[in-house]
Amino acid sequence: MAHDERRLQVLRAIVQDFVSTNDPVGSKALAERHDLGVSPATIRNDMAVLEEQGYIAQPHTSAGRVPTDKGYRLFVDRLSSVKPLSGAERKAIERFLDGAVDLHDVLGRTVRLLAQLTHQVAVVQYPTLSRSAVRHLEVVQLSASRLLLVLITDTGRVEQRVVECPSDVARDDVADLRALLGSAFTGARLADAGGKVPDLVDTAPPHLRALVATVSAALVETLVEPGEDRLVVGGTANLARVAVDFPGSLRPLLEALEEQVVVLKLISEVDSGGAVLVRIGEENAHEALAGASVVSVGYGTGDRALGGLGIVGPTRMDYPGNMAAVRAVARYVGQLLAES
């Protein structure tokens, strides 16, 4: 057992040194830089075992060793604690995000901030409509037979639909319709809202029934086909700094970030318990991300995740620092949305 613990310490030291220097790490350097309490010969033996077990590897030209994806995974799984952000960093998050004027601005600032804190590519998912609730439903008369339906969610997301009515609509009927929709949907979760429509049509006053049916059809489309989930991406320029970590080409990763589908799928898979998820190298099923790590977490209000946010970068990254930054920013974005 003591051997295993010591080898884990050796692995930790190799990861830390390699992340900070990008140079393969030798036993002599480890003995000099870290207080491991054993001789370089013992460290050499431990490294041989770690290599045999697949946690470190020898790049062909070097005497030193580098962590493998499996080595990084063990390092992350056995982190005793994620280092907390400093008071100054927390203040900076607060200051930076507090000036936001609307949801779009909050998310834009979030990726800029995460990219600055971690020096990686930052991504944040727009709050998923199905996880949101209706804050307000407005009906605006555009012309005698055209109405504008405006749905505002509790996350500040706004969806609009123009409804063409089969005949002219009286102004009083618009007011009655607004009151009817408001009492039926305000506060309802969007995932449940569609189920309320049939009852609403059945119980509407006879003179409003046709109008309610027309408007409700548009409302169901808005709920069922939300504006496609989107990602906001920031800090792509940070990849240039670590291009050396992506043998071959950065192009597949850049294309994946641009097309969004693959990254969105990863970022939106959040842990219901609020844990930070780390996917390393080959654990990312998509080929374009095989040389990358994704650190992500859900953000939301109360115990409800509304979307995911995180960072994408090389497998050679500061996992404890990046996990702390992702978690702190997500927590703050959640608070901000709860207050908005």
C-alpha positions as CSV (number, residue, x, y, z in Angstrom):
1,M,0.0,0.0,0.0
2,A,2.8,2.4,0.9
3,H,4.4,1.6,-2.5
4,D,1.2,2.6,-4.3
5,E,0.9,5.8,-2.3
6,R,4.5,6.7,-3.1
7,R,4.0,5.9,-6.8
8,L,1.0,8.1,-6.8
9,Q,3.2,10.9,-5.3
10,V,5.7,10.3,-8.1
11,L,3.0,10.4,-10.7
12,R,1.7,13.7,-9.2
13,A,5.2,15.2,-9.4
14,I,5.6,14.1,-13.0
15,V,2.2,15.6,-14.0
16,Q,3.0,18.9,-12.2
17,D,6.4,19.2,-13.7
18,F,5.3,18.3,-17.2
19,V,2.4,20.7,-17.1
20,S,4.5,23.6,-16.0
21,T,7.6,22.9,-18.3
22,N,6.4,20.8,-21.2
23,D,9.6,18.9,-20.9
24,P,9.7,15.1,-20.3
25,V,10.6,14.5,-16.6
26,G,13.6,12.4,-15.4
27,S,14.1,10.7,-12.0
28,K,17.1,13.0,-11.2
29,A,15.0,16.2,-11.7
30,L,12.1,14.7,-9.6
31,A,14.5,14.0,-6.8
32,E,15.9,17.5,-6.9
33,R,12.6,19.4,-7.3
34,H,10.3,17.4,-5.0
35,D,10.7,16.2,-1.4
36,L,9.7,12.6,-2.1
37,G,11.8,11.2,0.7
38,V,13.4,8.5,-1.4
39,S,16.5,8.1,-3.5
40,P,16.7,8.7,-7.3
41,A,17.1,4.9,-7.7
42,T,13.8,4.2,-6.0
43,I,12.1,7.0,-8.0
44,R,13.6,5.3,-11.2
45,N,12.0,2.0,-10.1
46,D,8.7,3.6,-9.3
47,M,8.7,5.2,-12.8
48,A,9.5,1.9,-14.4
49,V,6.4,0.4,-12.6
50,L,4.2,3.4,-13.6
51,E,5.4,3.0,-17.2
52,E,4.6,-0.7,-17.2
53,Q,1.1,0.1,-15.9
54,G,0.6,2.6,-18.7
55,Y,0.5,5.8,-16.5
56,I,3.6,7.4,-18.1
57,A,5.4,6.9,-21.4
58,Q,8.7,7.7,-22.9
59,P,8.7,10.1,-25.9
60,H,11.0,8.5,-28.4
61,T,13.8,11.0,-28.3
62,S,14.0,11.7,-24.6
63,A,15.3,10.1,-21.4
64,G,12.4,11.6,-19.4
65,R,8.8,10.4,-19.1
66,V,5.5,12.1,-19.8
67,P,2.0,11.3,-18.4
68,T,-0.4,9.3,-20.6
69,D,-4.2,9.9,-20.7
70,K,-4.5,7.1,-18.2
71,G,-1.9,8.8,-16.0
72,Y,-3.8,12.1,-16.1
73,R,-7.1,10.2,-15.3
74,L,-5.5,8.7,-12.2
75,F,-4.1,12.1,-11.2
76,V,-7.6,13.7,-11.5
77,D,-9.4,10.9,-9.8
78,R,-7.1,11.0,-6.9
79,L,-7.0,14.8,-6.4
80,S,-7.5,15.1,-2.6
81,S,-8.9,18.6,-3.1
82,V,-9.3,21.2,-5.8
83,K,-7.4,24.2,-4.9
84,P,-9.8,27.1,-4.1
85,L,-9.6,30.3,-6.0
86,S,-7.9,33.2,-4.2
87,G,-10.0,36.1,-2.8
88,A,-8.7,38.3,-5.6
89,E,-9.8,35.8,-8.2
90,R,-13.3,35.5,-6.7
91,K,-13.6,39.3,-6.5
92,A,-12.5,39.5,-10.2
93,I,-15.3,37.0,-11.2
94,E,-17.9,39.0,-9.2
95,R,-16.8,42.4,-10.7
96,F,-16.6,41.1,-14.2
97,L,-20.0,39.4,-14.3
98,D,-21.9,42.0,-12.2
99,G,-21.9,44.5,-15.0
100,A,-23.8,42.2,-17.4
101,V,-27.1,43.7,-18.7
102,D,-28.9,40.6,-20.1
103,L,-28.5,36.9,-20.6
104,H,-26.5,37.3,-23.8
105,D,-24.1,39.6,-22.0
106,V,-23.8,37.3,-19.0
107,L,-22.8,34.4,-21.3
108,G,-20.4,36.5,-23.4
109,R,-18.7,37.7,-20.2
110,T,-18.6,34.2,-18.8
111,V,-16.5,32.8,-21.7
112,R,-14.1,35.8,-21.7
113,L,-13.6,35.4,-18.0
114,L,-13.1,31.6,-18.1
115,A,-10.6,32.0,-21.0
116,Q,-8.7,34.6,-19.0
117,L,-8.6,32.5,-15.7
118,T,-7.6,29.2,-17.4
119,H,-5.8,30.3,-20.6
120,Q,-7.9,27.7,-22.4
121,V,-10.8,27.8,-24.8
122,A,-14.0,28.5,-22.8
123,V,-17.5,27.3,-23.8
124,V,-20.9,28.0,-22.3
125,Q,-24.2,26.5,-23.4
126,Y,-27.3,28.8,-23.7
127,P,-29.8,27.7,-21.0
128,T,-31.8,24.8,-22.4
129,L,-35.4,25.9,-22.9
130,S,-36.8,22.5,-21.7
131,R,-35.1,23.1,-18.3
132,S,-36.4,26.6,-17.9
133,A,-39.8,27.9,-16.7
134,V,-42.1,30.6,-18.1
135,R,-41.6,34.0,-16.4
136,H,-43.9,36.0,-18.6
137,L,-46.0,35.5,-21.7
138,E,-46.9,38.6,-23.7
139,V,-49.3,38.9,-26.6
140,V,-48.9,42.0,-28.8
141,Q,-51.3,43.0,-31.6
142,L,-49.3,43.8,-34.7
143,S,-52.3,44.3,-37.0
144,A,-56.0,43.3,-37.2
145,S,-55.2,39.7,-37.7
146,R,-51.5,39.3,-36.7
147,L,-50.3,38.8,-33.1
148,L,-46.8,38.6,-31.7
149,L,-46.3,36.0,-29.0
150,V,-43.4,36.7,-26.7
151,L,-42.2,34.0,-24.3
152,I,-39.7,35.1,-21.6
153,T,-38.1,32.3,-19.5
154,D,-36.8,32.5,-15.9
155,T,-33.3,32.5,-17.3
156,G,-33.9,35.6,-19.4
157,R,-34.1,33.8,-22.7
158,V,-36.7,35.4,-25.1
159,E,-38.5,33.5,-27.8
160,Q,-40.9,35.2,-30.3
161,R,-43.5,34.0,-32.7
162,V,-45.7,35.9,-35.1
163,V,-49.2,34.3,-35.2
164,E,-51.4,34.8,-38.3
165,C,-55.1,34.6,-37.2
166,P,-57.8,33.3,-39.5
167,S,-59.9,36.5,-38.9
168,D,-59.6,39.9,-37.3
169,V,-59.1,40.0,-33.6
170,A,-60.9,42.6,-31.3
171,R,-58.6,44.5,-28.9
172,D,-60.6,43.2,-25.9
173,D,-60.1,39.7,-27.0
174,V,-56.3,40.2,-27.1
175,A,-56.5,41.4,-23.5
176,D,-58.6,38.4,-22.5
177,L,-56.2,36.1,-24.3
178,R,-53.2,37.6,-22.6
179,A,-54.8,37.1,-19.2
180,L,-55.8,33.5,-20.0
181,L,-52.3,32.5,-21.2
182,G,-50.7,34.3,-18.3
183,S,-52.6,32.5,-15.7
184,A,-52.2,29.1,-17.4
185,F,-48.4,29.3,-18.1
186,T,-46.7,31.8,-15.8
187,G,-44.3,29.8,-13.6
188,A,-44.8,26.5,-15.5
189,R,-41.8,24.5,-16.5
190,L,-41.4,24.6,-20.3
191,A,-41.2,20.8,-20.3
192,D,-44.7,20.7,-18.8
193,A,-46.2,23.6,-20.6
194,G,-47.1,21.8,-23.8
195,G,-49.4,19.4,-21.8
196,K,-51.5,22.4,-20.6
197,V,-52.6,23.4,-24.1
198,P,-55.5,20.9,-24.7
199,D,-57.2,21.8,-21.4
200,L,-56.7,25.5,-22.1
201,V,-58.5,25.2,-25.5
202,D,-61.3,23.1,-23.9
203,T,-61.9,25.5,-21.0
204,A,-61.6,28.8,-23.0
205,P,-64.8,30.9,-23.3
206,P,-66.6,29.9,-26.6
207,H,-65.9,33.2,-28.4
208,L,-62.1,32.9,-27.7
209,R,-61.8,29.1,-28.5
210,A,-60.7,29.4,-32.1
211,L,-58.2,32.2,-31.2
212,V,-56.8,30.2,-28.2
213,A,-56.4,27.1,-30.5
214,T,-54.4,29.2,-33.1
215,V,-52.2,30.9,-30.6
216,S,-51.6,27.7,-28.6
217,A,-50.4,25.8,-31.7
218,A,-47.8,28.5,-32.2
219,L,-46.9,28.3,-28.5
220,V,-46.4,24.5,-28.7
221,E,-44.1,25.0,-31.6
222,T,-42.1,27.5,-29.6
223,L,-41.8,25.1,-26.7
224,V,-41.2,21.9,-28.7
225,E,-38.8,23.5,-31.2
226,P,-36.7,25.8,-29.2
227,G,-34.2,28.0,-31.0
228,E,-31.4,25.4,-31.4
229,D,-29.2,25.0,-28.4
230,R,-26.2,27.2,-28.9
231,L,-22.7,27.5,-27.5
232,V,-20.8,30.7,-26.8
233,V,-17.1,30.2,-27.4
234,G,-14.2,32.4,-26.2
235,G,-10.4,32.3,-26.0
236,T,-9.8,30.3,-29.2
237,A,-6.6,32.2,-29.6
238,N,-5.3,30.4,-26.5
239,L,-4.9,27.3,-28.6
240,A,-2.1,28.9,-30.6
241,R,-0.1,29.0,-27.4
242,V,-0.4,25.3,-26.9
243,A,-0.3,24.2,-30.6
244,V,2.8,22.1,-29.7
245,D,0.5,19.9,-27.6
246,F,-1.6,18.9,-30.6
247,P,0.7,16.7,-32.8
248,G,-0.3,17.0,-36.5
249,S,-2.8,19.8,-36.6
250,L,-5.1,22.0,-34.5
251,R,-7.5,22.0,-37.4
252,P,-9.9,19.2,-36.4
253,L,-10.3,20.7,-32.9
254,L,-10.9,24.2,-34.4
255,E,-13.5,22.8,-36.7
256,A,-15.2,20.9,-33.9
257,L,-15.4,24.2,-31.9
258,E,-16.8,26.0,-34.9
259,E,-19.4,23.3,-35.8
260,Q,-20.4,23.2,-32.1
261,V,-22.4,19.9,-32.2
262,V,-19.7,17.7,-30.7
263,V,-18.6,20.1,-28.0
264,L,-22.3,21.0,-27.2
265,K,-23.1,17.4,-26.6
266,L,-20.2,17.0,-24.2
267,I,-20.8,20.3,-22.3
268,S,-24.5,19.6,-22.0
269,E,-24.0,16.2,-20.3
270,V,-23.8,17.6,-16.8
271,D,-23.7,15.7,-13.5
272,S,-27.0,16.1,-11.6
273,G,-25.0,16.3,-8.3
274,G,-23.1,19.4,-9.5
275,A,-19.7,17.6,-9.8
276,V,-17.1,18.9,-12.2
277,L,-16.6,16.4,-15.0
278,V,-13.2,15.8,-16.6
279,R,-12.9,14.0,-19.9
280,I,-9.3,13.3,-21.0
281,G,-8.0,12.6,-24.5
282,E,-9.4,9.3,-25.8
283,E,-12.3,9.4,-23.3
284,N,-13.8,12.0,-25.7
285,A,-15.5,9.7,-28.2
286,H,-15.0,12.2,-31.0
287,E,-11.8,11.9,-33.0
288,A,-11.3,15.7,-33.2
289,L,-11.1,15.8,-29.4
290,A,-8.8,12.8,-28.9
291,G,-5.8,15.0,-28.0
292,A,-7.9,17.4,-25.8
293,S,-9.4,17.5,-22.3
294,V,-12.8,18.9,-21.5
295,V,-13.5,20.2,-18.0
296,S,-17.2,21.0,-17.5
297,V,-19.9,21.5,-15.0
298,G,-23.6,22.4,-14.9
299,Y,-24.8,25.9,-14.0
300,G,-28.3,26.8,-12.8
301,T,-30.6,28.0,-10.1
302,G,-31.1,26.0,-6.9
303,D,-30.7,22.3,-7.7
304,R,-31.7,22.8,-11.4
305,A,-29.0,22.7,-14.0
306,L,-30.0,25.0,-16.9
307,G,-26.9,24.3,-19.1
308,G,-23.3,23.5,-19.0
309,L,-20.1,25.5,-19.2
310,G,-16.4,24.6,-19.2
311,I,-13.1,24.6,-21.0
312,V,-11.4,22.7,-23.8
313,G,-7.6,22.5,-24.0
314,P,-4.7,20.1,-24.3
315,T,-4.4,17.1,-22.0
316,R,-1.3,18.8,-20.6
317,M,-3.2,21.3,-18.4
318,D,-3.5,22.5,-14.8
319,Y,-6.4,20.3,-13.8
320,P,-6.8,21.4,-10.2
321,G,-6.7,25.1,-11.1
322,N,-9.0,24.7,-14.1
323,M,-11.5,22.6,-12.2
324,A,-11.6,25.3,-9.5
325,A,-12.1,28.1,-12.0
326,V,-14.9,26.3,-13.9
327,R,-16.7,25.5,-10.6
328,A,-16.5,29.0,-9.2
329,V,-17.6,30.7,-12.4
330,A,-20.6,28.3,-12.8
331,R,-21.6,28.9,-9.2
332,Y,-21.6,32.7,-9.8
333,V,-23.5,32.5,-13.1
334,G,-26.1,30.4,-11.3
335,Q,-26.5,33.1,-8.6
336,L,-26.7,35.8,-11.2
337,L,-29.5,34.1,-13.1
338,A,-31.4,33.3,-9.9
339,E,-31.4,37.0,-9.0
340,S,-32.2,38.3,-12.5
